[in-house]
Amino acid sequence: MLYRGMDKAALDAAYNTAAAAGPERRDRIIADWTQRSAALGAKTEVRRDLRYGEGARHRLDIYRCGRAKAPLLVFIHGGYWQFSDKETYAFLAAGPLAHGVDVAIPEYTLAPAATIDAIVAEMRRALAYLRAEVCQSFVVSGHSAGGHLATMTMDAPGVAGVVAVSGLYDLEPIRLSYLNDKLGMDEATARRNSPLHHIATAGPPVTVAWGAAELSELCRQSAEYCDALVAAGRASTRLVLDGQDHYGVLEEFANREGKLTAAVRALAGR
């Protein structure tokens, strides 16, 4: 047994979100996100491909709500640190934009071209760029691997609150699974980059959200991370999204009345 009574096959299945959703369904969802993102970009003021570094993927887009001095949400995309891009996720900006919140979506170098340490450093650099060039403070969010990156960077200057969605907060099971084939983490790297093991007693408020229909390991990780925040005395909110799986949760951003949109509004003062 590799982890919590699971052998390699069971552990791989426990974190295979695409297989759980069904590959064909997942592909339809991603195609839908891409189409909706393009449609949103066509009718929204967007500052595209702003450079926060010299790497090919050191770029971000900012979707503007049209209001001066609007609060900012920084959303970090998922993809198990190995795939996806900022353009796919623009659709979720619809909810925050409707309430006067601008949305920035950065990209990062994907594994295996970058290590987890390097990816975390890139996101810190993106936040530093946004603080210097766009807005002094902002809410940071992210989905799946992006939820991990949001919590790994919550101590960065300018972070006023965090909404972590379906994130990975202990990377040890990731290290032991098929996902590590490209990530190449050893035990020390996994622990160093596990938010669960590095909870400060002070910091911005955190909303930990996940879908009730997610894979059980993802539900467990989120619940344990939220409990650890509470135990450390941190301001934290547990948000379980009924009926939503790993992909459906993002509709709670795209919907102007969605629960994730509401969580961002509360942190951003909207």
C-alpha positions in Angstrom: 0.0 0.0 0.0 1.4 3.4 -1.0 -0.9 5.9 0.7 -3.9 5.6 3.1 -4.5 2.0 2.2 -4.3 2.6 -1.6 -2.0 0.8 -4.0 -0.7 2.6 -7.1 -3.7 1.9 -9.2 -6.1 3.0 -6.6 -4.1 6.2 -5.8 -3.9 7.0 -9.5 -7.7 6.7 -9.8 -8.2 8.8 -6.7 -6.7 11.8 -8.4 -7.7 11.2 -12.0 -10.3 13.9 -12.4 -10.6 13.5 -16.2 -11.4 9.8 -15.8 -13.9 10.5 -13.1 -15.7 13.0 -15.2 -15.4 10.8 -18.3 -12.9 11.8 -21.0 -15.5 12.7 -23.6 -17.5 14.8 -21.1 -14.4 16.5 -20.0 -13.5 17.4 -23.6 -16.9 18.8 -24.1 -16.7 20.9 -21.0 -13.2 22.3 -22.0 -14.5 23.1 -25.5 -17.5 24.9 -24.0 -15.2 26.9 -21.7 -13.0 27.8 -24.6 -16.0 29.0 -26.7 -17.5 31.0 -23.8 -14.1 32.5 -23.0 -13.7 33.8 -26.5 -17.2 35.2 -26.5 -16.6 37.0 -23.2 -13.3 38.4 -24.5 -15.0 39.7 -27.7 -17.4 41.9 -25.6 -15.1 42.9 -22.8 -12.2 45.3 -22.5 -9.1 43.1 -22.1 -5.4 43.9 -21.6 -3.8 40.8 -23.2 -0.4 39.2 -22.8 1.0 41.6 -20.2 4.5 40.4 -19.4 5.5 39.7 -15.8 8.7 37.9 -16.8 10.8 36.8 -19.7 9.6 33.2 -20.1 7.3 32.2 -22.9 4.3 31.8 -20.5 5.2 34.7 -18.2 2.1 36.6 -19.3 -1.3 37.5 -18.1 -4.6 38.9 -19.2 -6.8 41.5 -17.4 -10.5 41.6 -18.0 -11.9 45.0 -17.1 -15.3 45.6 -15.6 -15.4 49.2 -16.9 -15.2 50.9 -13.5 -12.3 53.1 -12.4 -10.3 51.8 -9.5 -12.2 48.5 -9.4 -11.0 45.7 -7.0 -9.0 42.9 -8.6 -9.4 39.2 -8.6 -6.4 37.2 -9.7 -7.4 33.7 -10.9 -4.8 31.0 -11.3 -5.7 28.2 -13.7 -5.5 24.5 -13.0 -4.3 21.5 -15.0 -2.2 19.6 -12.5 0.7 22.1 -13.2 1.1 20.3 -16.5 -1.4 21.7 -19.0 -4.0 24.3 -19.8 -3.7 28.1 -20.4 -5.3 31.4 -19.4 -7.5 31.7 -22.5 -9.5 28.7 -21.6 -10.6 30.1 -18.2 -11.8 33.6 -19.1 -15.4 32.5 -19.1 -15.4 32.4 -15.3 -14.7 36.2 -15.1 -18.3 36.8 -16.0 -19.6 36.7 -12.4 -17.0 39.0 -10.8 -17.1 41.4 -13.8 -20.9 41.8 -13.3 -20.2 43.1 -9.8 -17.5 45.6 -10.6 -14.5 43.4 -10.1 -11.6 43.2 -12.6 -10.1 39.8 -13.3 -6.5 38.9 -14.0 -5.6 35.5 -15.3 -1.8 34.6 -15.4 -0.1 31.7 -17.0 2.9 29.8 -15.8 5.5 27.5 -17.2 4.2 23.9 -17.3 5.9 20.8 -16.0 8.2 19.1 -16.9 9.7 22.3 -18.3 9.3 23.8 -14.8 9.4 22.3 -11.3 6.8 22.9 -8.6 9.3 25.3 -6.9 9.7 27.3 -10.1 6.0 27.5 -10.8 5.3 28.8 -7.3 8.1 31.4 -7.8 6.5 32.4 -11.1 3.2 33.1 -9.5 4.8 35.2 -6.8 6.5 37.2 -9.6 3.1 37.6 -11.3 1.5 38.9 -8.1 4.4 41.3 -7.6 3.9 42.6 -11.1 0.2 43.2 -10.5 0.9 45.0 -7.2 3.4 47.3 -8.8 1.6 47.9 -12.1 -2.1 47.4 -11.6 -3.5 47.3 -8.1 -2.0 47.6 -4.6 -4.2 44.8 -3.2 -6.2 41.9 -4.6 -8.1 38.7 -4.0 -6.3 35.6 -5.2 -8.1 32.5 -6.3 -7.4 29.3 -8.2 -8.8 26.0 -9.2 -7.2 22.5 -8.7 -3.5 23.1 -9.1 -4.4 26.8 -9.2 -5.9 26.4 -5.8 -2.6 25.0 -4.6 -0.8 28.0 -6.1 -3.2 30.5 -4.6 -2.5 29.1 -1.1 1.2 28.9 -1.7 1.3 32.6 -2.5 -1.1 33.9 0.1 1.7 35.5 2.1 2.8 37.7 -0.9 2.4 41.4 -0.5 -0.9 42.7 -1.7 -3.0 39.6 -1.1 -6.1 40.7 0.8 -7.9 37.3 0.7 -7.9 33.9 -0.9 -10.6 31.7 -2.5 -9.1 28.3 -3.0 -11.2 26.0 -5.1 -10.8 22.2 -5.3 -7.1 22.6 -4.5 -4.3 20.2 -3.6 -2.9 21.1 -0.2 -0.7 18.0 0.5 1.4 16.9 -2.4 2.6 13.6 -0.9 -0.1 11.6 -2.7 0.6 13.5 -5.9 4.2 12.5 -5.6 3.3 8.9 -5.3 0.8 8.9 -8.2 1.0 9.0 -12.0 1.0 12.8 -11.8 4.6 12.8 -10.6 5.9 11.4 -13.9 6.2 14.9 -15.2 6.4 16.8 -11.9 9.5 14.9 -10.7 9.0 15.7 -7.0 11.0 14.0 -4.2 9.6 13.8 -0.7 11.3 17.0 0.4 10.0 19.0 -2.6 6.4 17.7 -2.0 6.5 18.7 1.7 8.1 22.1 1.0 5.3 22.8 -1.5 2.4 21.5 0.6 0.3 24.3 2.0 -1.1 21.9 4.7 2.3 21.8 6.3 3.0 25.5 6.2 0.1 27.3 7.8 1.0 30.6 9.4 -0.9 31.9 12.4 -1.5 35.2 10.7 -2.5 36.0 7.1 -5.4 37.0 4.9 -8.8 35.4 5.2 -9.2 32.2 3.2 -12.3 30.5 1.7 -11.8 26.8 1.0 -14.3 25.6 -1.6 -14.9 22.3 -3.2 -17.7 20.4 -4.9 -19.7 17.9 -3.0 -19.5 15.5 -6.0 -15.7 15.7 -6.3 -13.4 12.7 -6.0 -13.2 11.7 -2.3 -9.5 12.4 -2.0 -10.0 16.0 -3.2 -12.9 16.5 -0.7 -10.7 15.1 2.0 -7.8 17.4 1.2 -10.0 20.5 1.2 -11.7 19.6 4.4 -8.4 18.8 6.2 -6.8 22.0 5.0 -9.8 24.1 6.2 -9.7 22.3 9.6 -6.0 23.1 9.8 -6.6 26.7 9.1 -9.2 26.9 11.9 -6.9 25.1 14.3 -4.2 27.7 13.6 -6.6 30.5 14.4 -6.9 31.7 10.8 -10.0 33.5 9.5 -11.4 30.8 7.2 -14.6 29.8 5.6 -15.7 26.3 4.4 -17.8 26.3 1.2 -19.1 23.0 0.0 -20.8 23.4 -3.4 -23.7 21.0 -3.6 -24.1 18.9 -6.7 -20.9 20.2 -8.3 -17.9 18.0 -9.4 -14.4 19.1 -10.2 -15.4 20.9 -13.4 -18.9 22.1 -12.4 -17.5 24.2 -9.5 -16.3 26.9 -11.9 -19.9 27.7 -12.9 -20.2 29.2 -9.4 -17.8 31.9 -10.8 -19.3 32.3 -14.2 -22.8 32.9 -12.7 -23.1 36.4 -11.4 -25.1 35.0 -8.5 -22.8 32.0 -8.0 -21.4 31.1 -4.5 -17.8 31.6 -5.6 -18.6 35.0 -7.0 -20.2 35.9 -3.7 -17.1 34.7 -1.8 -14.9 37.0 -4.0 -17.3 39.9 -3.5 -17.2 39.5 0.2 -13.4 39.6 0.3 -13.2 42.4 -2.3 -15.8 44.6 -0.6 -18.3 44.3 -3.4 
